[in-house]
Amino acid sequence: MDLLSTLNGWIWNPMAYFALAVGLFFTILTGAVQFRRLPDMFRQVLAKPHDSEGVAPLQALLLTLASRVGVGNIAGVATAIAAGGPGALFWMVVTALLGSASAFAETVLAQVFKRRIDGEHRGGAPFYVEFGLHLKWLAVSLAVGYMFFYGFVFSGVQSNNIATSVEVAFGVPTWVTAILLTGLLGFTVIGGTKRIIHAAQIMVPVMALVYILFTAVIIVLNLDQVLPTIELVLASAFGRDQIFGGIAGAAIAWGVRRAVFSNVAGVGEGTFGSAAASTSHPAKQGLVQSLSVFLDTIVVCTATGIMIIITGSFNVVHRGQTLVENIPGVEAGVTYTQTAIDSAVGGFGPAFVAIALFFFAFTTMVAFYYIAETNLGYLCGSTGGWPSAVLKTGAMAITAFGALVSADAMWLIGDIGYGLLGWTNMLIILALSPVVYTVIKDYDRQRKQGLDPSFDPAGLGISDADFWTSSTPADADADVAR
């Protein structure tokens, strides 16, 4: 644990500021596309698929939201407040506002350099590394990393929190939850991509709406505390609060860390689901994915944070020193959220949060498998056979294992994985920023002319965007076979 903690610090202490800088860079490069094209975001979400092979933009949005909206939105926000104080919530929002431009950039690249595999649109970070940067060795290494972490590691964080919340709410032993979760995940992923997307379509919007509605009720019940809560968050964020003034640096570090863990803007996670979308121009899906970051962090995470702070359901410990202990003996994480709801509506908090967390975290696990499988498809040229069977077995094994081990260990391993992938992918998208700039300028030009933008990579001087130039799916499949 000491070794993991040290390694985690080396990765994340500079990463917090680097993620903000990358988001700011792409905000400037794209002319603040995440703000000025806000109406387009909603328009593109409802657009029809451009062809019958890919999924609709809305389906791709729900698939990426399934991976974004998970443990980070409930337990992650609580751990950020516990380590960085209420000000961490402010920096989570700032990270999302800037990070949405990073999400736009990586999605544009995923769309530009995607390929057809087994009759489906597949793409993501390894694809734009190989065909954009022309560094095959790095692309393969990155694909192995994504497949390993999303197939064999990250789902353990989700299952761990599900098992913990179910045990607190219903007294169900963690081993029972481990067995049930493993079986349910196996049933879903064995059904293939369509079943995965169908599961995300049903679970994500329903549970998110119910959760936000519940949060709104709690805020209304504590309406007199809304203004003091906002003042506390802002004062803590800038080191002006009497209690939390000395941990402003921790507020930034933990706010950014948990925002990146939740919305994964710049980590590359959203690139795989967004590449599946059928659209006429890469910037269109880039806008959709910018919206998904807003929905994940500014809506769901902020709702959780306000609910925890407004009810006083949190403790803050900095470097071993307890600054605030509102709920003695309660461990940072999902229990903070359960306590917050319980204090407002009485007795229902643990059960409601356990149910919400199950849906959020389970759909995340399903989306994680899709990401791992996409990288397997990149490495092998297809997604079937014994490699796929090994991947399914590994995904189910980490689900069971994660539910049974220490929560601290799973969070540390998960943080290290996200940090390593984040550093790598952010450096890559910076290197490919000229492509992002070319694409957004082309989109803006066509919109000014009153056109529905369509993408012609050859006319823009972008090479190896074979998906957009192949005349038939067979041609594209031949490219992927390599």
Order of alpha helices (4+ residues) and beta strands (2+ residues): alpha-alpha-alpha-alpha-alpha-alpha-beta-beta-alpha-alpha-alpha-alpha-alpha-alpha-alpha-alpha-alpha-alpha-beta-beta-alpha-alpha-alpha-alpha-alpha-alpha-alpha
